[in-house]
């Protein structure tokens, strides 16, 4: 009995002992590989063109600055400097102060949070609703498709800004109302886009094969058709984000939606425009430049994605 015990002890002593402070015993190499693959794909996209690099840099910079606004800017955007009304840009107030004595730089930076949150939330809702309805309408057809398309025709018959003004003015002028109206205006775009893609794919050979093997309709839609609608969906998402940011600011500019003193670019431009004729340009110019730059970033990103995903590209 003693010999096996010696063998076991020798075998145990020959096993490699993990070093202290080394890597964890269990590493999910699949997750690491997916992350590296995603990083390489993002880098290839960013270096594919100047538009891709510029658009991605602008959008990522705005997202990072907006997320870290409370850390990067210590000044309260609602703080009133009573003795510093309409002060020009200086070392104390980089973008100057507005007619209420508030720091324009702090308000411009914090406005990124509000505009991006509203736009991303509204577009996200419209994507979920529009893609789901578009898949069902395109695959099933029939009376559901007919009624849905007629409702979309009614919504799109109204000018977008006028409909947004009417809905927000009729409801409580709040962030929730602005999100609702933008999602309402964006949903028909994603419904029609998804339906068009489904109509061109539902008779494809791989869809017919999936149908012949007994796959249920919902599985065919989500597993086989939906992935092939992603390229135009990604492009349209970037375009609609740019449009949503402009609508949010447009509503605030005409006095509907986000109101002063809430830091929002459109409301800041509207409030500062009263002082441009007297030479105080900074309360409206700086938020206007921020709005223009973010919209430019989204549009460049959409164009770059379209070129990158174009199958005809060499």
Buried (B, 14 or more C-beta within 10 A) or exposed (E): EEEEEEEEEEEEEEEEEEEEEEEEEEEEEEEEEEEEEEEEEEEEBBEBBEBBBBBBBBBEBBBEBBEEBEEEBEBEBBEBBEEBBBBEBEEEBBBBBBBBBBBBBBBBBBBBBBBBBBBBBBBBBBBEBBBBBBBBBBBBBEEEBEEBBEBBEEBBEEEBBEBBBEBBBEEEBEBEBBBBBBBBBBBBBBBBBBBBBBBEBBEEEEBEEBBEEEBEEEEBBEEBBBEBBEBBBBBBBBBBBBBBBBBBBBBBBBBBBBBBBBBBBBBBBBBBBEBBEEEBBBBBBBBBEBBEEBBBBBBBBBBBBBBBBEEEEE
